[in-house]
Amino acid sequence: MFVLIVYDTEASNCVALHKYLKKYLNWNQNSVFEGSVTRAQYVKIKDILEEKRADKSHIVLYSMENEKLMNREELGEAQGNTSNIL
């Protein structure tokens, strides 16, 4: 499944969320991660995000069964780095 995760949290919580999410997904830009994961990985990611998120944070998870059903366009220069993903 293809997943897009966007979060808004306090600065002290950003590092923890970023470190965890980059284990599974590509960092696209500040507080935005995307990539393909298994259903089991998706469930694990949701559980850990619920556990690690700060009280007043907001996390949105978008998922779709097939990445081919999505249209993605970019404007401007990307900030993320996908070189650490196998």
Jmol script that loads the backbone (N, CA, C; Angstrom):
load data "model"
ATOM      1  N   MET A   1       0.835  -1.173   0.000  1.00  0.00           N
ATOM      2  CA  MET A   1       0.000   0.000   0.000  1.00  0.00           C
ATOM      3  C   MET A   1       0.885   1.242   0.000  1.00  0.00           C
ATOM      4  N   PHE A   2       0.380   2.320  -0.583  1.00  0.00           N
ATOM      5  CA  PHE A   2       1.125   3.575  -0.617  1.00  0.00           C
ATOM      6  C   PHE A   2       0.597   4.480   0.489  1.00  0.00           C
ATOM      7  N   VAL A   3       1.517   5.114   1.222  1.00  0.00           N
ATOM      8  CA  VAL A   3       1.158   5.917   2.386  1.00  0.00           C
ATOM      9  C   VAL A   3       1.781   7.305   2.271  1.00  0.00           C
ATOM     10  N   LEU A   4       1.013   8.301   2.662  1.00  0.00           N
ATOM     11  CA  LEU A   4       1.485   9.678   2.781  1.00  0.00           C
ATOM     12  C   LEU A   4       1.152  10.122   4.193  1.00  0.00           C
ATOM     13  N   ILE A   5       2.169  10.555   4.942  1.00  0.00           N
ATOM     14  CA  ILE A   5       1.964  10.980   6.327  1.00  0.00           C
ATOM     15  C   ILE A   5       2.433  12.419   6.472  1.00  0.00           C
ATOM     16  N   VAL A   6       1.564  13.236   7.041  1.00  0.00           N
ATOM     17  CA  VAL A   6       1.830  14.656   7.260  1.00  0.00           C
ATOM     18  C   VAL A   6       1.591  14.938   8.734  1.00  0.00           C
ATOM     19  N   TYR A   7       2.527  15.640   9.365  1.00  0.00           N
ATOM     20  CA  TYR A   7       2.314  15.922  10.779  1.00  0.00           C
ATOM     21  C   TYR A   7       2.666  17.364  11.128  1.00  0.00           C
ATOM     22  N   ASP A   8       2.012  17.845  12.175  1.00  0.00           N
ATOM     23  CA  ASP A   8       2.254  19.170  12.734  1.00  0.00           C
ATOM     24  C   ASP A   8       2.386  18.958  14.236  1.00  0.00           C
ATOM     25  N   THR A   9       3.574  19.220  14.768  1.00  0.00           N
ATOM     26  CA  THR A   9       3.815  18.958  16.174  1.00  0.00           C
ATOM     27  C   THR A   9       4.808  19.972  16.720  1.00  0.00           C
ATOM     28  N   GLU A  10       4.969  19.982  18.016  1.00  0.00           N
ATOM     29  CA  GLU A  10       5.937  20.898  18.623  1.00  0.00           C
ATOM     30  C   GLU A  10       7.354  20.496  18.220  1.00  0.00           C
ATOM     31  N   ALA A  11       8.245  21.461  18.202  1.00  0.00           N
ATOM     32  CA  ALA A  11       9.613  21.255  17.707  1.00  0.00           C
ATOM     33  C   ALA A  11      10.329  20.099  18.406  1.00  0.00           C
ATOM     34  N   SER A  12      10.141  19.950  19.688  1.00  0.00           N
ATOM     35  CA  SER A  12      10.836  18.898  20.422  1.00  0.00           C
ATOM     36  C   SER A  12      10.378  17.502  20.008  1.00  0.00           C
ATOM     37  N   ASN A  13       9.192  17.384  19.450  1.00  0.00           N
ATOM     38  CA  ASN A  13       8.649  16.094  19.018  1.00  0.00           C
ATOM     39  C   ASN A  13       8.989  15.775  17.565  1.00  0.00           C
ATOM     40  N   CYS A  14       9.352  16.785  16.783  1.00  0.00           N
ATOM     41  CA  CYS A  14       9.650  16.592  15.361  1.00  0.00           C
ATOM     42  C   CYS A  14      10.792  15.605  15.140  1.00  0.00           C
ATOM     43  N   VAL A  15      11.837  15.704  15.920  1.00  0.00           N
ATOM     44  CA  VAL A  15      13.011  14.840  15.745  1.00  0.00           C
ATOM     45  C   VAL A  15      12.641  13.377  15.942  1.00  0.00           C
ATOM     46  N   ALA A  16      11.879  13.079  16.981  1.00  0.00           N
ATOM     47  CA  ALA A  16      11.485  11.696  17.256  1.00  0.00           C
ATOM     48  C   ALA A  16      10.630  11.125  16.127  1.00  0.00           C
ATOM     49  N   LEU A  17       9.656  11.895  15.656  1.00  0.00           N
ATOM     50  CA  LEU A  17       8.799  11.430  14.572  1.00  0.00           C
ATOM     51  C   LEU A  17       9.599  11.254  13.283  1.00  0.00           C
ATOM     52  N   HIS A  18      10.466  12.210  12.998  1.00  0.00           N
ATOM     53  CA  HIS A  18      11.286  12.154  11.779  1.00  0.00           C
ATOM     54  C   HIS A  18      12.177  10.909  11.785  1.00  0.00           C
ATOM     55  N   LYS A  19      12.872  10.657  12.879  1.00  0.00           N
ATOM     56  CA  LYS A  19      13.762   9.495  12.973  1.00  0.00           C
ATOM     57  C   LYS A  19      12.998   8.197  12.775  1.00  0.00           C
ATOM     58  N   TYR A  20      11.837   8.094  13.357  1.00  0.00           N
ATOM     59  CA  TYR A  20      11.061   6.865  13.240  1.00  0.00           C
ATOM     60  C   TYR A  20      10.541   6.671  11.813  1.00  0.00           C
ATOM     61  N   LEU A  21       9.930   7.701  11.247  1.00  0.00           N
ATOM     62  CA  LEU A  21       9.303   7.571   9.933  1.00  0.00           C
ATOM     63  C   LEU A  21      10.310   7.297   8.819  1.00  0.00           C
ATOM     64  N   LYS A  22      11.515   7.844   8.932  1.00  0.00           N
ATOM     65  CA  LYS A  22      12.483   7.627   7.848  1.00  0.00           C
ATOM     66  C   LYS A  22      12.994   6.186   7.812  1.00  0.00           C
ATOM     67  N   LYS A  23      12.678   5.376   8.809  1.00  0.00           N
ATOM     68  CA  LYS A  23      13.005   3.953   8.763  1.00  0.00           C
ATOM     69  C   LYS A  23      12.137   3.224   7.739  1.00  0.00           C
ATOM     70  N   TYR A  24      10.943   3.743   7.491  1.00  0.00           N
ATOM     71  CA  TYR A  24       9.974   3.066   6.626  1.00  0.00           C
ATOM     72  C   TYR A  24       9.635   3.822   5.348  1.00  0.00           C
ATOM     73  N   LEU A  25       9.729   5.149   5.393  1.00  0.00           N
ATOM     74  CA  LEU A  25       9.221   5.969   4.298  1.00  0.00           C
ATOM     75  C   LEU A  25      10.271   6.953   3.801  1.00  0.00           C
ATOM     76  N   ASN A  26      10.016   7.531   2.640  1.00  0.00           N
ATOM     77  CA  ASN A  26      10.881   8.571   2.089  1.00  0.00           C
ATOM     78  C   ASN A  26      10.493   9.909   2.688  1.00  0.00           C
ATOM     79  N   TRP A  27      11.496  10.658   3.126  1.00  0.00           N
ATOM     80  CA  TRP A  27      11.250  12.015   3.616  1.00  0.00           C
ATOM     81  C   TRP A  27      11.087  12.902   2.401  1.00  0.00           C
ATOM     82  N   ASN A  28       9.936  13.517   2.252  1.00  0.00           N
ATOM     83  CA  ASN A  28       9.628  14.321   1.084  1.00  0.00           C
ATOM     84  C   ASN A  28       9.973  15.778   1.314  1.00  0.00           C
ATOM     85  N   GLN A  29       9.530  16.327   2.411  1.00  0.00           N
ATOM     86  CA  GLN A  29       9.855  17.684   2.820  1.00  0.00           C
ATOM     87  C   GLN A  29       9.517  17.796   4.288  1.00  0.00           C
ATOM     88  N   ASN A  30       9.707  18.962   4.875  1.00  0.00           N
ATOM     89  CA  ASN A  30       9.476  19.113   6.309  1.00  0.00           C
ATOM     90  C   ASN A  30       8.136  18.515   6.713  1.00  0.00           C
ATOM     91  N   SER A  31       8.169  17.566   7.616  1.00  0.00           N
ATOM     92  CA  SER A  31       6.980  16.932   8.197  1.00  0.00           C
ATOM     93  C   SER A  31       6.106  16.192   7.191  1.00  0.00           C
ATOM     94  N   VAL A  32       6.685  15.733   6.084  1.00  0.00           N
ATOM     95  CA  VAL A  32       5.948  14.971   5.076  1.00  0.00           C
ATOM     96  C   VAL A  32       6.765  13.751   4.678  1.00  0.00           C
ATOM     97  N   PHE A  33       6.141  12.567   4.791  1.00  0.00           N
ATOM     98  CA  PHE A  33       6.771  11.308   4.421  1.00  0.00           C
ATOM     99  C   PHE A  33       5.843  10.533   3.515  1.00  0.00           C
ATOM    100  N   GLU A  34       6.435   9.764   2.573  1.00  0.00           N
ATOM    101  CA  GLU A  34       5.618   8.961   1.672  1.00  0.00           C
ATOM    102  C   GLU A  34       6.373   7.703   1.273  1.00  0.00           C
ATOM    103  N   GLY A  35       5.631   6.697   0.842  1.00  0.00           N
ATOM    104  CA  GLY A  35       6.253   5.484   0.340  1.00  0.00           C
ATOM    105  C   GLY A  35       5.333   4.292   0.440  1.00  0.00           C
ATOM    106  N   SER A  36       5.844   3.162  -0.040  1.00  0.00           N
ATOM    107  CA  SER A  36       5.087   1.915  -0.028  1.00  0.00           C
ATOM    108  C   SER A  36       5.484   1.083   1.183  1.00  0.00           C
ATOM    109  N   VAL A  37       4.495   0.552   1.866  1.00  0.00           N
ATOM    110  CA  VAL A  37       4.708  -0.309   3.035  1.00  0.00           C
ATOM    111  C   VAL A  37       3.713  -1.464   2.977  1.00  0.00           C
ATOM    112  N   THR A  38       3.979  -2.494   3.737  1.00  0.00           N
ATOM    113  CA  THR A  38       3.019  -3.588   3.863  1.00  0.00           C
ATOM    114  C   THR A  38       1.915  -3.154   4.825  1.00  0.00           C
ATOM    115  N   ARG A  39       0.826  -3.899   4.825  1.00  0.00           N
ATOM    116  CA  ARG A  39      -0.268  -3.581   5.751  1.00  0.00           C
ATOM    117  C   ARG A  39       0.207  -3.699   7.203  1.00  0.00           C
ATOM    118  N   ALA A  40       1.035  -4.709   7.493  1.00  0.00           N
ATOM    119  CA  ALA A  40       1.562  -4.890   8.851  1.00  0.00           C
ATOM    120  C   ALA A  40       2.449  -3.708   9.257  1.00  0.00           C
ATOM    121  N   GLN A  41       3.276  -3.223   8.332  1.00  0.00           N
ATOM    122  CA  GLN A  41       4.113  -2.052   8.622  1.00  0.00           C
ATOM    123  C   GLN A  41       3.245  -0.821   8.873  1.00  0.00           C
ATOM    124  N   TYR A  42       2.180  -0.677   8.102  1.00  0.00           N
ATOM    125  CA  TYR A  42       1.277   0.464   8.272  1.00  0.00           C
ATOM    126  C   TYR A  42       0.657   0.466   9.669  1.00  0.00           C
ATOM    127  N   VAL A  43       0.207  -0.694  10.104  1.00  0.00           N
ATOM    128  CA  VAL A  43      -0.376  -0.809  11.443  1.00  0.00           C
ATOM    129  C   VAL A  43       0.669  -0.477  12.503  1.00  0.00           C
ATOM    130  N   LYS A  44       1.886  -0.965  12.331  1.00  0.00           N
ATOM    131  CA  LYS A  44       2.971  -0.686  13.275  1.00  0.00           C
ATOM    132  C   LYS A  44       3.294   0.808  13.302  1.00  0.00           C
ATOM    133  N   ILE A  45       3.362   1.434  12.138  1.00  0.00           N
ATOM    134  CA  ILE A  45       3.635   2.873  12.052  1.00  0.00           C
ATOM    135  C   ILE A  45       2.560   3.656  12.793  1.00  0.00           C
ATOM    136  N   LYS A  46       1.290   3.333  12.570  1.00  0.00           N
ATOM    137  CA  LYS A  46       0.199   4.033  13.254  1.00  0.00           C
ATOM    138  C   LYS A  46       0.296   3.877  14.765  1.00  0.00           C
ATOM    139  N   ASP A  47       0.594   2.666  15.226  1.00  0.00           N
ATOM    140  CA  ASP A  47       0.705   2.427  16.666  1.00  0.00           C
ATOM    141  C   ASP A  47       1.843   3.235  17.278  1.00  0.00           C
ATOM    142  N   ILE A  48       2.999   3.240  16.630  1.00  0.00           N
ATOM    143  CA  ILE A  48       4.151   3.982  17.151  1.00  0.00           C
ATOM    144  C   ILE A  48       3.897   5.484  17.103  1.00  0.00           C
ATOM    145  N   LEU A  49       3.268   5.976  16.034  1.00  0.00           N
ATOM    146  CA  LEU A  49       2.965   7.409  15.960  1.00  0.00           C
ATOM    147  C   LEU A  49       2.024   7.828  17.085  1.00  0.00           C
ATOM    148  N   GLU A  50       1.050   6.996  17.368  1.00  0.00           N
ATOM    149  CA  GLU A  50       0.129   7.303  18.474  1.00  0.00           C
ATOM    150  C   GLU A  50       0.887   7.341  19.798  1.00  0.00           C
ATOM    151  N   GLU A  51       1.830   6.457  19.956  1.00  0.00           N
ATOM    152  CA  GLU A  51       2.626   6.380  21.181  1.00  0.00           C
ATOM    153  C   GLU A  51       3.619   7.544  21.308  1.00  0.00           C
ATOM    154  N   LYS A  52       4.259   7.945  20.194  1.00  0.00           N
ATOM    155  CA  LYS A  52       5.320   8.947  20.223  1.00  0.00           C
ATOM    156  C   LYS A  52       4.844  10.386  20.044  1.00  0.00           C
ATOM    157  N   ARG A  53       3.624  10.578  19.596  1.00  0.00           N
ATOM    158  CA  ARG A  53       3.189  11.945  19.290  1.00  0.00           C
ATOM    159  C   ARG A  53       2.988  12.769  20.562  1.00  0.00           C
ATOM    160  N   ALA A  54       3.252  14.053  20.439  1.00  0.00           N
ATOM    161  CA  ALA A  54       3.026  14.989  21.543  1.00  0.00           C
ATOM    162  C   ALA A  54       1.518  15.216  21.697  1.00  0.00           C
ATOM    163  N   ASP A  55       1.106  15.663  22.869  1.00  0.00           N
ATOM    164  CA  ASP A  55      -0.322  15.828  23.164  1.00  0.00           C
ATOM    165  C   ASP A  55      -1.066  16.701  22.164  1.00  0.00           C
ATOM    166  N   LYS A  56      -0.478  17.808  21.764  1.00  0.00           N
ATOM    167  CA  LYS A  56      -1.185  18.744  20.896  1.00  0.00           C
ATOM    168  C   LYS A  56      -0.771  18.616  19.433  1.00  0.00           C
ATOM    169  N   SER A  57      -0.188  17.488  19.062  1.00  0.00           N
ATOM    170  CA  SER A  57       0.221  17.292  17.673  1.00  0.00           C
ATOM    171  C   SER A  57      -0.957  16.815  16.832  1.00  0.00           C
ATOM    172  N   HIS A  58      -0.805  16.973  15.533  1.00  0.00           N
ATOM    173  CA  HIS A  58      -1.828  16.544  14.589  1.00  0.00           C
ATOM    174  C   HIS A  58      -1.120  15.763  13.485  1.00  0.00           C
ATOM    175  N   ILE A  59      -1.547  14.517  13.266  1.00  0.00           N
ATOM    176  CA  ILE A  59      -0.935  13.656  12.259  1.00  0.00           C
ATOM    177  C   ILE A  59      -2.034  13.173  11.326  1.00  0.00           C
ATOM    178  N   VAL A  60      -1.791  13.301  10.019  1.00  0.00           N
ATOM    179  CA  VAL A  60      -2.746  12.830   9.023  1.00  0.00           C
ATOM    180  C   VAL A  60      -2.074  11.734   8.206  1.00  0.00           C
ATOM    181  N   LEU A  61      -2.738  10.591   8.093  1.00  0.00           N
ATOM    182  CA  LEU A  61      -2.235   9.469   7.318  1.00  0.00           C
ATOM    183  C   LEU A  61      -3.165   9.237   6.129  1.00  0.00           C
ATOM    184  N   TYR A  62      -2.615   9.303   4.930  1.00  0.00           N
ATOM    185  CA  TYR A  62      -3.357   8.997   3.717  1.00  0.00           C
ATOM    186  C   TYR A  62      -2.838   7.653   3.225  1.00  0.00           C
ATOM    187  N   SER A  63      -3.730   6.778   2.827  1.00  0.00           N
ATOM    188  CA  SER A  63      -3.281   5.487   2.301  1.00  0.00           C
ATOM    189  C   SER A  63      -4.136   5.097   1.109  1.00  0.00           C
ATOM    190  N   MET A  64      -3.514   4.372   0.199  1.00  0.00           N
ATOM    191  CA  MET A  64      -4.224   3.833  -0.957  1.00  0.00           C
ATOM    192  C   MET A  64      -3.613   2.494  -1.318  1.00  0.00           C
ATOM    193  N   GLU A  65      -4.432   1.622  -1.797  1.00  0.00           N
ATOM    194  CA  GLU A  65      -3.979   0.271  -2.105  1.00  0.00           C
ATOM    195  C   GLU A  65      -2.962   0.244  -3.232  1.00  0.00           C
ATOM    196  N   ASN A  66      -3.077   1.155  -4.180  1.00  0.00           N
ATOM    197  CA  ASN A  66      -2.228   1.107  -5.353  1.00  0.00           C
ATOM    198  C   ASN A  66      -1.712   2.504  -5.691  1.00  0.00           C
ATOM    199  N   GLU A  67      -0.408   2.656  -5.725  1.00  0.00           N
ATOM    200  CA  GLU A  67       0.210   3.952  -6.023  1.00  0.00           C
ATOM    201  C   GLU A  67      -0.133   4.434  -7.426  1.00  0.00           C
ATOM    202  N   LYS A  68      -0.443   3.512  -8.324  1.00  0.00           N
ATOM    203  CA  LYS A  68      -0.754   3.873  -9.710  1.00  0.00           C
ATOM    204  C   LYS A  68      -2.061   4.652  -9.829  1.00  0.00           C
ATOM    205  N   LEU A  69      -2.899   4.604  -8.804  1.00  0.00           N
ATOM    206  CA  LEU A  69      -4.164   5.327  -8.830  1.00  0.00           C
ATOM    207  C   LEU A  69      -4.004   6.787  -8.427  1.00  0.00           C
ATOM    208  N   MET A  70      -2.799   7.158  -8.049  1.00  0.00           N
ATOM    209  CA  MET A  70      -2.546   8.508  -7.561  1.00  0.00           C
ATOM    210  C   MET A  70      -1.791   9.315  -8.618  1.00  0.00           C
ATOM    211  N   ASN A  71      -2.138  10.575  -8.745  1.00  0.00           N
ATOM    212  CA  ASN A  71      -1.394  11.489  -9.601  1.00  0.00           C
ATOM    213  C   ASN A  71      -0.551  12.378  -8.696  1.00  0.00           C
ATOM    214  N   ARG A  72       0.749  12.449  -8.951  1.00  0.00           N
ATOM    215  CA  ARG A  72       1.648  13.254  -8.111  1.00  0.00           C
ATOM    216  C   ARG A  72       2.440  14.193  -8.996  1.00  0.00           C
ATOM    217  N   GLU A  73       2.425  15.464  -8.656  1.00  0.00           N
ATOM    218  CA  GLU A  73       3.190  16.474  -9.378  1.00  0.00           C
ATOM    219  C   GLU A  73       4.003  17.279  -8.385  1.00  0.00           C
ATOM    220  N   GLU A  74       5.141  17.767  -8.816  1.00  0.00           N
ATOM    221  CA  GLU A  74       5.992  18.591  -7.956  1.00  0.00           C
ATOM    222  C   GLU A  74       6.277  19.917  -8.637  1.00  0.00           C
ATOM    223  N   LEU A  75       6.269  20.967  -7.842  1.00  0.00           N
ATOM    224  CA  LEU A  75       6.667  22.298  -8.286  1.00  0.00           C
ATOM    225  C   LEU A  75       7.780  22.760  -7.370  1.00  0.00           C
ATOM    226  N   GLY A  76       8.860  23.257  -7.903  1.00  0.00           N
ATOM    227  CA  GLY A  76       9.975  23.704  -7.074  1.00  0.00           C
ATOM    228  C   GLY A  76      10.952  22.584  -6.777  1.00  0.00           C
ATOM    229  N   GLU A  77      11.947  22.907  -5.987  1.00  0.00           N
ATOM    230  CA  GLU A  77      13.037  21.976  -5.668  1.00  0.00           C
ATOM    231  C   GLU A  77      12.716  21.168  -4.417  1.00  0.00           C
ATOM    232  N   ALA A  78      12.880  19.863  -4.502  1.00  0.00           N
ATOM    233  CA  ALA A  78      12.604  18.985  -3.369  1.00  0.00           C
ATOM    234  C   ALA A  78      13.653  19.150  -2.287  1.00  0.00           C
ATOM    235  N   GLN A  79      13.246  19.002  -1.002  1.00  0.00           N
ATOM    236  CA  GLN A  79      14.165  19.107   0.125  1.00  0.00           C
ATOM    237  C   GLN A  79      14.539  17.755   0.683  1.00  0.00           C
ATOM    238  N   GLY A  80      13.683  16.775   0.527  1.00  0.00           N
ATOM    239  CA  GLY A  80      13.912  15.458   1.112  1.00  0.00           C
ATOM    240  C   GLY A  80      15.019  14.698   0.424  1.00  0.00           C
ATOM    241  N   ASN A  81      15.406  13.575   1.046  1.00  0.00           N
ATOM    242  CA  ASN A  81      16.463  12.740   0.513  1.00  0.00           C
ATOM    243  C   ASN A  81      15.979  11.302   0.517  1.00  0.00           C
ATOM    244  N   THR A  82      15.930  10.686  -0.647  1.00  0.00           N
ATOM    245  CA  THR A  82      15.464   9.303  -0.742  1.00  0.00           C
ATOM    246  C   THR A  82      16.625   8.317  -0.874  1.00  0.00           C
ATOM    247  N   SER A  83      17.843   8.774  -0.765  1.00  0.00           N
ATOM    248  CA  SER A  83      18.992   7.899  -0.987  1.00  0.00           C
ATOM    249  C   SER A  83      19.162   6.831   0.098  1.00  0.00           C
ATOM    250  N   ASN A  84      18.554   7.014   1.268  1.00  0.00           N
ATOM    251  CA  ASN A  84      18.705   6.035   2.329  1.00  0.00           C
ATOM    252  C   ASN A  84      17.670   4.906   2.269  1.00  0.00           C
ATOM    253  N   ILE A  85      16.779   4.955   1.287  1.00  0.00           N
ATOM    254  CA  ILE A  85      15.751   3.933   1.140  1.00  0.00           C
ATOM    255  C   ILE A  85      16.224   2.907   0.127  1.00  0.00           C
ATOM    256  N   LEU A  86      16.117   1.636   0.478  1.00  0.00           N
ATOM    257  CA  LEU A  86      16.536   0.573  -0.449  1.00  0.00           C
ATOM    258  C   LEU A  86      15.469   0.268  -1.452  1.00  0.00           C
TER     259      LEU A  86
END
end "model"
wireframe off; spacefill off
backbone 0.3
color backbone group
